[in-house]
Amino acid sequence: MTKLKQIPFEKESPEIKNKVVTYWSKRAESFSEHKHQEIHSKKKQLWQAEFLRHFSVDDKLSVLDVGCGAGFFEMVLSDFDLDVTGVDLTPEMIERGKELLSRHGSKALLKVMDAENLDFPDSSFDLVINRNLVWTLPHPVEAYREWHRVLKPGGMLLVYDAEYAKGFHHYDQMQNLAHKNVTDAMTEECHDIYHMLSISALDRPEWDKAVLEEIGFEDVMTDPDVGDRLYGEKDQFYMPDRMFLVKARKA
């Protein structure tokens, strides 16, 4: 697969991850409050319905949420009989997430960990999920390989993401209602990170699908309509960038 070989992800600046941690450390408090509001909105039910497209309410799965942030997926999944672990690179975000999960009675486990270098044995999880993560990764191919490694045979990957870096230039930022209270300085800091990442220039999710197939995933499919189902309403969680889903299975 030509694109996988042509993108020099190994040349990404080692400073990117430090910048990402610094950025999300600053945003951790306001972001966790935003997730608290979202979990008390109808988004929780919409996300639960979304997940039940892919597994049954009676399934007893071990789940890894990579880039869990303040634990939104953990709270969404708390009504199901699942064993959920969330990991995030930003310690401050994990601390805020633990506080938020405690407030909502979630039993999920949160850990500080790098999405591109997971500290789990091979074949540990039935399901790996993430939301708005891959577009922030300096080495997304390595991340996909890691997620393939920790999945059990037959396990499923669900990646929810969008081309947010491209959207920064395509949309008036006033349309981005989810970032209404993000300062201009923080917006610019995020914008600077976009420009350091090679993935920002790729055509997604087509690129993701090709990478996953080369790594060895099977039944790889994309769904460009998931954002319309989940975030079509222009409420306080609305972002104009169109969220997509990439779904795959480990052979």
C-alpha positions as CSV (number, residue, x, y, z in Angstrom):
1,M,0.0,0.0,0.0
2,T,1.8,3.0,-1.4
3,K,0.6,5.7,1.0
4,L,1.6,3.8,4.1
5,K,5.2,3.7,2.8
6,Q,5.4,7.2,1.5
7,I,4.4,9.2,4.7
8,P,7.5,9.8,6.8
9,F,5.8,9.6,10.2
10,E,9.1,8.5,11.8
11,K,10.4,12.1,11.1
12,E,7.7,13.7,13.2
13,S,9.1,16.1,15.8
14,P,9.5,14.4,19.3
15,E,8.1,17.7,20.7
16,I,4.6,17.0,19.4
17,K,3.6,14.8,22.3
18,N,4.9,17.3,24.8
19,K,2.9,20.0,23.1
20,V,-0.2,17.8,23.1
21,V,0.1,17.0,26.8
22,T,0.7,20.7,27.6
23,Y,-2.4,21.8,25.6
24,W,-4.7,19.2,27.2
25,S,-3.4,19.8,30.7
26,K,-4.6,23.4,30.3
27,R,-8.0,22.3,28.9
28,A,-8.6,19.4,31.3
29,E,-10.8,21.2,33.8
30,S,-13.1,22.9,31.3
31,F,-13.1,19.8,29.0
32,S,-14.2,17.5,31.9
33,E,-17.0,19.9,32.7
34,H,-18.1,19.9,29.1
35,K,-18.1,16.0,29.1
36,H,-20.2,16.2,32.4
37,Q,-22.7,18.3,30.5
38,E,-22.7,16.0,27.5
39,I,-23.3,12.9,29.6
40,H,-26.4,14.6,31.0
41,S,-27.7,15.4,27.6
42,K,-29.4,13.2,25.1
43,K,-25.9,12.5,23.6
44,K,-25.5,9.6,26.1
45,Q,-28.5,7.8,24.7
46,L,-27.4,8.6,21.1
47,W,-24.0,7.1,21.8
48,Q,-25.4,4.1,23.5
49,A,-27.6,3.5,20.4
50,E,-24.6,3.9,18.2
51,F,-22.6,1.3,20.2
52,L,-25.5,-1.1,20.1
53,R,-25.2,-1.1,16.3
54,H,-21.9,-3.0,16.8
55,F,-22.5,-5.2,19.9
56,S,-25.4,-6.5,22.0
57,V,-26.4,-5.2,25.4
58,D,-25.9,-8.7,26.7
59,D,-22.3,-9.0,25.5
60,K,-19.7,-9.2,28.2
61,L,-16.7,-7.5,26.6
62,S,-13.3,-6.3,27.7
63,V,-13.0,-2.8,26.3
64,L,-10.1,-0.5,25.8
65,D,-10.8,3.2,25.3
66,V,-7.6,4.8,23.8
67,G,-7.3,8.5,24.4
68,C,-10.2,8.4,26.9
69,G,-9.8,12.1,28.0
70,A,-12.2,12.8,30.8
71,G,-14.0,9.4,30.5
72,F,-17.0,10.2,28.3
73,F,-17.1,6.8,26.7
74,E,-16.6,5.2,30.1
75,M,-19.8,7.0,31.4
76,V,-21.7,6.1,28.2
77,L,-20.8,2.4,28.6
78,S,-21.4,2.3,32.4
79,D,-25.0,1.0,31.8
80,F,-23.6,-2.1,30.0
81,D,-22.0,-5.2,31.6
82,L,-18.6,-4.4,30.2
83,D,-15.0,-4.4,31.7
84,V,-13.8,-1.0,30.5
85,T,-10.3,0.5,30.7
86,G,-9.5,4.0,29.5
87,V,-6.0,5.3,28.8
88,D,-4.8,8.8,28.0
89,L,-1.4,10.5,27.6
90,T,-2.3,13.5,29.7
91,P,-2.0,12.9,33.5
92,E,-4.2,15.9,34.3
93,M,-6.9,14.6,32.0
94,I,-6.9,11.1,33.7
95,E,-7.2,12.8,37.2
96,R,-10.2,14.8,36.0
97,G,-11.6,11.7,34.4
98,K,-11.3,9.7,37.7
99,E,-13.2,12.5,39.5
100,L,-15.9,12.6,36.8
101,L,-16.3,8.8,36.9
102,S,-16.5,8.8,40.6
103,R,-19.3,11.4,40.5
104,H,-21.3,9.1,38.0
105,G,-20.6,5.8,39.7
106,S,-18.6,4.3,36.8
107,K,-16.3,1.4,37.7
108,A,-14.1,1.9,34.7
109,L,-10.3,1.9,35.2
110,L,-8.3,4.9,33.9
111,K,-4.6,4.9,33.4
112,V,-1.9,7.3,32.0
113,M,-0.5,5.6,28.9
114,D,0.7,6.4,25.3
115,A,-1.8,5.3,22.6
116,E,1.1,4.5,20.4
117,N,2.9,2.3,23.0
118,L,0.4,0.4,25.1
119,D,1.5,-1.4,28.3
120,F,-0.9,-4.4,27.8
121,P,-0.2,-8.0,26.8
122,D,-1.1,-9.3,23.3
123,S,-4.8,-10.2,22.8
124,S,-6.1,-8.4,25.9
125,F,-9.3,-6.9,24.7
126,D,-12.5,-7.8,22.8
127,L,-13.0,-4.2,21.7
128,V,-10.8,-1.1,21.2
129,I,-12.6,2.2,20.8
130,N,-11.6,5.9,20.5
131,R,-13.1,9.2,19.7
132,N,-11.3,12.3,18.2
133,L,-7.8,10.7,18.8
134,V,-6.2,9.5,15.6
135,W,-6.0,13.0,14.1
136,T,-3.8,14.1,17.0
137,L,-1.2,11.2,16.6
138,P,2.3,11.8,15.3
139,H,2.6,8.0,14.5
140,P,-0.9,6.8,13.7
141,V,0.4,3.6,11.8
142,E,2.2,2.5,15.0
143,A,-0.9,3.2,17.0
144,Y,-3.1,1.1,14.6
145,R,-0.5,-1.7,14.9
146,E,-0.6,-1.5,18.7
147,W,-4.4,-1.7,18.7
148,H,-4.3,-4.7,16.5
149,R,-1.8,-6.3,18.8
150,V,-3.9,-5.9,22.0
151,L,-7.1,-7.1,20.4
152,K,-8.1,-10.7,20.8
153,P,-8.6,-12.7,17.6
154,G,-12.1,-11.7,16.3
155,G,-11.9,-8.5,18.3
156,M,-13.3,-5.2,16.9
157,L,-11.9,-1.7,16.4
158,L,-14.2,1.3,16.4
159,V,-12.5,4.6,15.5
160,Y,-14.6,7.8,15.6
161,D,-12.8,10.8,14.2
162,A,-12.9,13.8,11.8
163,E,-10.5,15.9,9.7
164,Y,-10.4,18.6,12.3
165,A,-7.2,20.1,11.0
166,K,-8.7,20.7,7.5
167,G,-11.9,22.0,9.1
168,F,-10.0,24.7,10.9
169,H,-9.4,26.4,7.5
170,H,-12.7,25.4,5.9
171,Y,-15.1,26.6,8.6
172,D,-15.8,29.9,10.4
173,Q,-14.7,29.0,13.9
174,M,-17.9,30.7,15.2
175,Q,-19.7,27.6,13.9
176,N,-17.8,25.4,16.3
177,L,-20.2,25.6,19.2
178,A,-18.3,22.9,21.2
179,H,-15.3,25.3,21.4
180,K,-17.4,28.4,22.2
181,N,-15.5,28.9,25.5
182,V,-12.1,28.0,24.2
183,T,-9.8,31.1,24.2
184,D,-8.3,32.4,21.1
185,A,-4.8,31.7,22.5
186,M,-5.8,28.0,23.1
187,T,-7.3,27.8,19.6
188,E,-4.0,29.0,18.1
189,E,-2.0,26.6,20.2
190,C,-4.2,23.7,18.9
191,H,-3.8,25.1,15.3
192,D,0.0,25.0,15.7
193,I,-0.1,21.4,16.7
194,Y,-2.2,20.6,13.6
195,H,0.5,21.9,11.3
196,M,3.1,19.7,13.0
197,L,1.2,16.5,12.1
198,S,1.5,14.7,8.8
199,I,-1.8,13.1,9.2
200,S,-3.5,16.5,8.9
201,A,-2.8,16.4,5.1
202,L,-4.1,12.9,4.4
203,D,-7.5,12.0,2.9
204,R,-9.4,10.3,5.6
205,P,-11.0,7.9,6.3
206,E,-9.8,6.3,3.0
207,W,-6.2,6.4,4.3
208,D,-7.2,4.7,7.6
209,K,-9.0,1.9,5.7
210,A,-6.0,1.2,3.5
211,V,-3.6,1.2,6.5
212,L,-5.8,-1.2,8.6
213,E,-6.1,-3.6,5.7
214,E,-2.3,-3.7,5.2
215,I,-1.7,-4.2,8.9
216,G,-4.0,-7.3,8.8
217,F,-7.4,-6.1,9.9
218,E,-10.4,-7.7,8.1
219,D,-13.9,-6.5,7.3
220,V,-12.7,-2.9,7.3
221,M,-15.6,-0.4,6.6
222,T,-16.2,3.3,6.9
223,D,-19.3,5.2,7.8
224,P,-19.4,8.9,6.9
225,D,-22.9,9.4,8.3
226,V,-22.2,8.7,12.0
227,G,-21.7,12.4,12.8
228,D,-25.1,13.2,11.4
229,R,-26.6,10.7,13.7
230,L,-24.8,11.9,16.8
231,Y,-24.0,15.6,16.3
232,G,-26.4,16.8,13.6
233,E,-28.2,19.1,16.1
234,K,-26.5,22.5,16.5
235,D,-26.4,22.5,20.3
236,Q,-23.5,23.2,22.6
237,F,-21.7,20.0,21.5
238,Y,-21.9,20.8,17.8
239,M,-18.8,20.9,15.6
240,P,-19.0,21.6,11.9
241,D,-16.4,18.9,11.0
242,R,-18.1,15.7,9.9
243,M,-17.3,12.8,12.2
244,F,-16.7,9.4,10.5
245,L,-16.4,5.9,11.8
246,V,-13.8,3.3,10.8
247,K,-14.7,-0.2,11.9
248,A,-12.5,-3.3,11.5
249,R,-12.0,-6.8,12.9
250,K,-8.9,-8.6,13.9
251,A,-8.7,-12.0,12.1
